Amino acid sequence: MSPIAMVFIGILALALIFEEYRQVRKLNKINYLINTYEHDLENPKLIDEMYDFCLKDRKLKKVMKKYNPTKEDFNRLYHRLLVWGNFRKYHRFIPISSFFAVYPLEYLLTHQELDDKALCMRMMNFFHI
């Protein structure tokens, strides 16, 4: 194998490891938030933690920059998702999990005019619930 191919494979391996680390970190944060706030759904710290994570994550911050949501937007969307999605299935809790993936977050921010049920059903379909 040529040295260039070995360097290329090494770069790909590092990129894969970095992305896996990001995913594990994100999933740990989601599980922490669900376990911490599942029985304290009105705690304002939840919205603060979700919002702060989205601003720091390298993929989610692009969506945040593009649509420039406020904490009040997060709070309103979170409470709308609670109406129909206030249940836990395995490691998924729609009102929290929906903010931690690029497509669902972008969908929430661009389709705020939908009714609560339609918004929640779309998130449930995304997470296969």
QUIUR-V183366 format. One record per residue. N is the residue number from 0. RES is the residue in one small letter. PSI is psi in whole degrees, -180 to 180 (none if undefined). OMEGA is omega as a letter, one per 40 degrees, with the letter a starting at -180 (999 if undefined). Layout:
n=N res=RES psi=PSI omega=OMEGA
n=N res=RES psi=PSI omega=OMEGA
This chain:
n=0 res=m psi=139 omega=a
n=1 res=s psi=156 omega=i
n=2 res=p psi=-35 omega=i
n=3 res=i psi=-42 omega=i
n=4 res=a psi=-39 omega=i
n=5 res=m psi=-40 omega=i
n=6 res=v psi=-44 omega=i
n=7 res=f psi=-44 omega=i
n=8 res=i psi=-39 omega=i
n=9 res=g psi=-43 omega=i
n=10 res=i psi=-43 omega=i
n=11 res=l psi=-41 omega=i
n=12 res=a psi=-43 omega=i
n=13 res=l psi=-41 omega=i
n=14 res=a psi=-41 omega=i
n=15 res=l psi=-44 omega=i
n=16 res=i psi=-43 omega=i
n=17 res=f psi=-43 omega=a
n=18 res=e psi=-39 omega=i
n=19 res=e psi=-40 omega=i
n=20 res=y psi=-43 omega=i
n=21 res=r psi=-44 omega=a
n=22 res=q psi=-44 omega=i
n=23 res=v psi=-43 omega=i
n=24 res=r psi=-43 omega=i
n=25 res=k psi=-46 omega=a
n=26 res=l psi=-38 omega=i
n=27 res=n psi=-40 omega=i
n=28 res=k psi=-43 omega=i
n=29 res=i psi=-49 omega=i
n=30 res=n psi=-41 omega=i
n=31 res=y psi=-47 omega=a
n=32 res=l psi=-42 omega=i
n=33 res=i psi=-48 omega=a
n=34 res=n psi=-35 omega=a
n=35 res=t psi=-42 omega=a
n=36 res=y psi=6 omega=a
n=37 res=e psi=-34 omega=a
n=38 res=h psi=11 omega=i
n=39 res=d psi=60 omega=a
n=40 res=l psi=-17 omega=a
n=41 res=e psi=6 omega=a
n=42 res=n psi=121 omega=a
n=43 res=p psi=-18 omega=i
n=44 res=k psi=-28 omega=i
n=45 res=l psi=-50 omega=a
n=46 res=i psi=-42 omega=i
n=47 res=d psi=-44 omega=a
n=48 res=e psi=-40 omega=i
n=49 res=m psi=-46 omega=a
n=50 res=y psi=-46 omega=a
n=51 res=d psi=-41 omega=i
n=52 res=f psi=-43 omega=a
n=53 res=c psi=-32 omega=i
n=54 res=l psi=-24 omega=a
n=55 res=k psi=-29 omega=a
n=56 res=d psi=135 omega=a
n=57 res=r psi=-29 omega=i
n=58 res=k psi=-41 omega=a
n=59 res=l psi=-30 omega=a
n=60 res=k psi=-23 omega=i
n=61 res=k psi=-41 omega=i
n=62 res=v psi=-41 omega=i
n=63 res=m psi=-41 omega=a
n=64 res=k psi=-39 omega=a
n=65 res=k psi=-42 omega=a
n=66 res=y psi=-12 omega=i
n=67 res=n psi=55 omega=i
n=68 res=p psi=157 omega=i
n=69 res=t psi=172 omega=i
n=70 res=k psi=-32 omega=i
n=71 res=e psi=-37 omega=i
n=72 res=d psi=-45 omega=i
n=73 res=f psi=-45 omega=a
n=74 res=n psi=-44 omega=a
n=75 res=r psi=-46 omega=i
n=76 res=l psi=-40 omega=i
n=77 res=y psi=-47 omega=a
n=78 res=h psi=-30 omega=i
n=79 res=r psi=-38 omega=i
n=80 res=l psi=-27 omega=i
n=81 res=l psi=-29 omega=a
n=82 res=v psi=-47 omega=a
n=83 res=w psi=-15 omega=a
n=84 res=g psi=28 omega=a
n=85 res=n psi=64 omega=i
n=86 res=f psi=157 omega=a
n=87 res=r psi=136 omega=i
n=88 res=k psi=112 omega=a
n=89 res=y psi=-119 omega=a
n=90 res=h psi=26 omega=a
n=91 res=r psi=136 omega=i
n=92 res=f psi=103 omega=a
n=93 res=i psi=-47 omega=a
n=94 res=p psi=-21 omega=i
n=95 res=i psi=-49 omega=a
n=96 res=s psi=-30 omega=a
n=97 res=s psi=-22 omega=a
n=98 res=f psi=-1 omega=a
n=99 res=f psi=13 omega=i
n=100 res=a psi=146 omega=a
n=101 res=v psi=-54 omega=a
n=102 res=y psi=-50 omega=i
n=103 res=p psi=-40 omega=i
n=104 res=l psi=-45 omega=i
n=105 res=e psi=-40 omega=i
n=106 res=y psi=-44 omega=i
n=107 res=l psi=-42 omega=a
n=108 res=l psi=-26 omega=a
n=109 res=t psi=-13 omega=a
n=110 res=h psi=43 omega=a
n=111 res=q psi=-16 omega=a
n=112 res=e psi=-15 omega=i
n=113 res=l psi=155 omega=i
n=114 res=d psi=165 omega=a
n=115 res=d psi=-43 omega=a
n=116 res=k psi=-45 omega=a
n=117 res=a psi=-41 omega=i
n=118 res=l psi=-45 omega=a
n=119 res=c psi=-40 omega=i
n=120 res=m psi=-38 omega=i
n=121 res=r psi=-41 omega=i
n=122 res=m psi=-40 omega=i
n=123 res=m psi=-39 omega=i
n=124 res=n psi=-39 omega=i
n=125 res=f psi=-42 omega=a
n=126 res=f psi=7 omega=i
n=127 res=h psi=46 omega=i
n=128 res=i psi=none omega=999
